[in-house]
Amino acid sequence: MDKLNQQIEDFLDGNLLGEELDLFLKQKEQEQDIANEIDLRLEVNQSLKDKGLFQLRELLDKQRNDFFIKDPFHNFRKDLLKTWHLAAASFSLILVVGGLWYILSNKPYSTEKLVTKYYKPAHPIGEIRSVEIRSGDALAEAFNHYKKNDFNNALKYFNSLDNQITAKFYSGVCYIELEKFDQAIESFTFVINDKDNLFVEQADWYLGLIYLMNNQRQMAISQFEIISNGDSYYASQAEEIIKYLN
């Protein structure tokens, strides 16, 4: 049951990915207890975010009366209610002393959480125009490896195409996946400087995320400010990240 509770927490934090996420969603559909538990935790999390401490206490008291029965998550709720009483006493002291509650509730996100929340590798192109292919089927072969998450071999083919824009962009994504951030920056900068291509907005976006991955907070803020001030598809997400970082 501890494993299931951890899976639920990972799901709510956005840390379940790929096959693990698919399996969990199927389990959620089949077991109503899990769906109910997720709804409960979402409600509690929302209250923590949007309501005051006293409103949260009222909500937890209501949930205790409604759900304090024997079920797989009984211990979780029991621990949650105990935690509330300790937290309430602690926060009462904080509120008396000063405005630390405001500081704690508005502290910046860690760069790791932001990367987890916003970074996803670009989807491979479904169809490749023959005009884009050089050196035989190099680009097609690169995408075959890319789809398998075989980024080292994908890079060999992408890099064999010299400065072809599509290959340059996806080589940048491969470098991110391999944590070779300097090379990734070089690839995306090339795409951005070219200007006349379909990958500029994505390259700008990934450049900002690389700065986050490198813990270059100020450079990340500057990059996301450029994006948020434009009409990019990523403008609203860039604005969200800036709020988290400030």
Backbone hydrogen bonds, N-H to C=O, Kabsch-Sander energy under -0.5 kcal/mol:
donor,donor_aa,acceptor,acceptor_aa,energy
5,N,1,M,-2.6
6,Q,2,D,-2.2
7,Q,3,K,-2.2
8,I,4,L,-2.3
9,E,5,N,-2.2
10,D,6,Q,-2.7
11,F,7,Q,-2.5
12,L,8,I,-2.4
13,D,9,E,-1.9
14,G,11,F,-1.0
15,N,10,D,-3.2
16,L,10,D,-0.7
20,E,17,L,-1.0
21,L,17,L,-0.9
22,D,18,G,-2.1
23,L,19,E,-2.5
24,F,20,E,-1.8
25,L,21,L,-2.5
26,K,22,D,-1.9
27,Q,23,L,-2.0
28,K,24,F,-2.5
29,E,25,L,-1.9
30,Q,26,K,-1.5
31,E,27,Q,-1.9
32,Q,30,Q,-0.6
34,I,31,E,-0.6
35,A,31,E,-1.5
36,N,32,Q,-2.8
37,E,33,D,-2.2
38,I,34,I,-2.4
39,D,35,A,-2.1
40,L,36,N,-2.2
41,R,37,E,-2.5
42,L,38,I,-2.5
43,E,39,D,-2.1
44,V,40,L,-2.2
45,N,41,R,-2.9
46,Q,42,L,-2.5
47,S,43,E,-1.8
48,L,44,V,-2.3
49,K,45,N,-1.6
50,D,46,Q,-3.0
51,K,47,S,-2.1
56,L,52,G,-1.9
57,R,53,L,-2.0
58,E,54,F,-1.9
59,L,55,Q,-2.1
60,L,56,L,-2.7
61,D,57,R,-2.5
62,K,58,E,-2.1
63,Q,59,L,-2.6
64,R,60,L,-2.3
65,N,61,D,-1.9
66,D,62,K,-2.2
67,F,63,Q,-2.7
68,F,64,R,-1.6
69,I,67,F,-2.9
71,D,69,I,-0.6
74,H,71,D,-2.0
77,R,73,F,-2.0
78,K,74,H,-2.5
79,D,75,N,-2.7
80,L,76,F,-2.4
81,L,77,R,-2.5
82,K,78,K,-2.0
83,T,79,D,-2.7
84,W,80,L,-1.9
85,H,81,L,-1.6
86,L,82,K,-1.7
87,A,83,T,-2.9
88,A,84,W,-3.0
89,A,85,H,-1.6
90,S,86,L,-2.1
91,F,87,A,-3.0
92,S,88,A,-1.9
93,L,89,A,-1.6
94,I,90,S,-1.9
95,L,91,F,-2.7
96,V,92,S,-1.7
97,V,93,L,-2.4
98,G,94,I,-2.5
100,L,94,I,-0.5
101,W,98,G,-0.5
103,I,99,G,-1.3
104,L,100,L,-3.0
105,S,101,W,-2.4
106,N,102,Y,-0.9
106,N,103,I,-0.6
107,K,104,L,-1.0
109,Y,244,Y,-1.1
114,L,110,S,-1.9
115,V,111,T,-2.5
116,T,112,E,-2.3
117,K,113,K,-2.2
118,Y,114,L,-2.4
119,Y,115,V,-2.7
129,R,127,E,-0.6
132,E,129,R,-1.9
133,I,130,S,-1.2
134,R,132,E,-0.5
138,A,134,R,-1.0
141,E,137,D,-2.7
142,A,138,A,-2.3
143,F,139,L,-2.2
144,N,140,A,-1.7
145,H,141,E,-1.7
146,Y,142,A,-2.4
147,K,143,F,-2.6
148,K,144,N,-0.7
148,K,145,H,-0.6
149,N,146,Y,-1.9
150,D,145,H,-2.6
151,F,149,N,-1.4
154,A,150,D,-2.0
155,L,151,F,-2.2
156,K,152,N,-1.3
157,Y,153,N,-1.3
158,F,154,A,-2.7
159,N,155,L,-3.1
160,S,156,K,-0.7
161,L,158,F,-1.4
162,D,159,N,-1.1
164,Q,161,L,-1.6
168,K,164,Q,-2.6
169,F,165,I,-2.8
170,Y,166,T,-2.2
171,S,167,A,-2.0
172,G,168,K,-1.5
173,V,169,F,-1.4
174,C,170,Y,-2.2
175,Y,171,S,-2.4
176,I,172,G,-1.9
177,E,173,V,-2.3
178,L,174,C,-1.7
179,E,176,I,-2.0
180,K,175,Y,-3.2
181,F,179,E,-0.8
184,A,180,K,-1.8
185,I,181,F,-2.6
186,E,182,D,-1.9
187,S,183,Q,-2.2
188,F,184,A,-2.6
189,T,185,I,-2.6
190,F,186,E,-1.8
191,V,187,S,-1.7
192,I,188,F,-2.6
193,N,189,T,-2.6
194,D,190,F,-1.5
195,K,191,V,-1.1
196,D,194,D,-2.7
197,N,195,K,-1.8
200,V,197,N,-0.6
203,A,199,F,-2.7
204,D,200,V,-2.6
205,W,201,E,-2.1
206,Y,202,Q,-2.8
207,L,203,A,-2.0
208,G,204,D,-1.8
209,L,205,W,-1.9
210,I,206,Y,-2.3
211,Y,207,L,-1.7
212,L,208,G,-1.5
213,M,209,L,-2.6
214,N,210,I,-2.0
215,N,212,L,-1.9
216,Q,211,Y,-3.4
217,R,215,N,-1.2
220,A,216,Q,-2.3
221,I,217,R,-2.6
222,S,218,Q,-2.4
223,Q,219,M,-2.3
224,F,220,A,-2.7
225,E,221,I,-2.1
226,I,222,S,-1.7
227,I,223,Q,-1.7
228,S,224,F,-2.8
229,N,225,E,-1.7
230,G,227,I,-1.3
232,S,227,I,-0.6
235,A,232,S,-1.6
238,A,234,Y,-2.6
239,E,235,A,-2.0
240,E,236,S,-1.8
241,I,237,Q,-2.2
242,I,238,A,-2.1
243,K,239,E,-1.8
244,Y,240,E,-1.9
245,L,241,I,-2.2
246,N,242,I,-1.8
